[in-house]
Amino acid sequence: MAVTVKIPTPLRKFTGDKDSVQVEGATVGAALHALEVKAPGIAAKIVDDDGKVRRFINIYAGEDDIRFLDGLATAITDGAEISIIPAIAGGC
């Protein structure tokens, strides 16, 4: 099933400056694997060596944070949108 992965600005160097990439996958993890095939090196910025989403990365399936669903095993439907959002820290 085709899904759209929204790419944040810091990771667009892996996608040829594209802000979204179409991939196939029935779960968030499968979609991210397909994204790695199309944009080699991007997965290392999203998941750690143990295959877990990095602490400073938030991933949404539609409008739902996958941390509160089934993580990378979260099922997605055809036409779904996955957003990768790096956490931002700072302030006064």
Secondary structure, 3 states (H helix, E strand, C coil): CEEEEECCHHHHHHCCCCCEEEEECCEHHHHHHHHHHHCCCCHHHHECCCCCECCCEEEEECCEEHHHCCHHHCECCCCCEEEEEECCCCCC
